[in-house]
């Protein structure tokens, strides 16, 4: 299962961040693992550069296997 961004929160330290994240983002038993990262360690791409960053992948059709025939009994693919 992949991790996905659920939101942001404030905490004084890493332990408090895990506890706050648990309380806020796993109320309905939907989580099995948490990652917390200080925002100063996050680097994001610039949306204005998305064309040069992501367009080269369009010519690599093998990255999107939409042309394969898969058996019906396969799930989650």
matplotlib code that plots the C-alpha trace (Angstrom):
import matplotlib.pyplot as plt

x = [0.0, 1.3, 1.6, -0.3, -0.5, -3.3, -2.7, -0.6, -0.4, 1.7, 3.7, 6.5, 8.5, 8.3, 6.5, 3.8, 3.6, 2.9, 0.3, -1.4, -1.4, -2.9, -5.6, -6.4, -5.9, -6.8, -10.0, -11.9, -9.3, -8.2, -4.5, -1.9, 1.3, 2.2, 5.0, 5.6, 8.2, 9.2, 8.1, 11.6, 12.7, 10.1, 11.1, 8.4, 8.6, 7.5, 4.1, 5.4, 8.1, 5.6, 5.9, 9.6, 9.5, 6.6, 6.2, 9.2, 7.2, 4.4, 6.4, 7.1, 3.9, 5.3, 4.9, 1.1, 0.3, -3.2, -2.7, -2.2, -5.0, -5.2, -7.1, -10.4, -9.3, -6.5, -7.5, -6.0, -3.9]
y = [0.0, 3.4, 6.4, 9.4, 13.0, 13.4, 16.9, 19.2, 19.8, 21.6, 19.9, 20.7, 17.5, 14.3, 12.3, 14.9, 15.0, 11.2, 11.4, 14.4, 12.8, 9.6, 11.6, 13.7, 11.4, 7.9, 8.5, 6.0, 3.2, 4.0, 4.2, 1.5, 3.7, 7.3, 9.4, 12.9, 15.2, 18.7, 21.1, 22.6, 19.2, 19.1, 20.2, 20.5, 20.9, 24.2, 23.9, 26.4, 23.8, 20.9, 20.8, 20.2, 17.9, 15.6, 15.8, 13.5, 10.6, 10.9, 9.1, 6.1, 4.1, 1.2, 3.1, 2.9, -0.7, 0.0, -2.2, -5.5, -8.0, -9.2, -12.2, -11.3, -12.9, -10.3, -7.6, -4.2, -3.8]
z = [0.0, -0.9, 1.4, 0.4, 1.7, 4.1, 5.4, 7.6, 11.3, 13.9, 16.6, 19.0, 18.2, 16.2, 18.9, 19.2, 15.4, 15.2, 18.0, 16.4, 13.0, 14.5, 16.2, 13.2, 10.2, 11.4, 13.3, 11.1, 11.3, 7.7, 8.4, 8.9, 9.0, 9.4, 8.1, 9.5, 8.0, 9.1, 6.3, 6.1, 4.7, 1.9, -1.6, -4.3, -8.0, -9.5, -11.3, -13.9, -14.9, -15.2, -19.0, -19.1, -16.0, -17.0, -20.7, -21.6, -20.2, -22.7, -25.4, -23.1, -23.7, -21.8, -18.5, -19.0, -19.8, -21.2, -24.2, -22.4, -22.1, -18.4, -17.1, -15.4, -12.1, -11.6, -9.2, -8.3, -11.4]

ax = plt.figure().add_subplot(projection="3d")
ax.plot(x, y, z, "-o")
ax.set_aspect("equal")
plt.show()
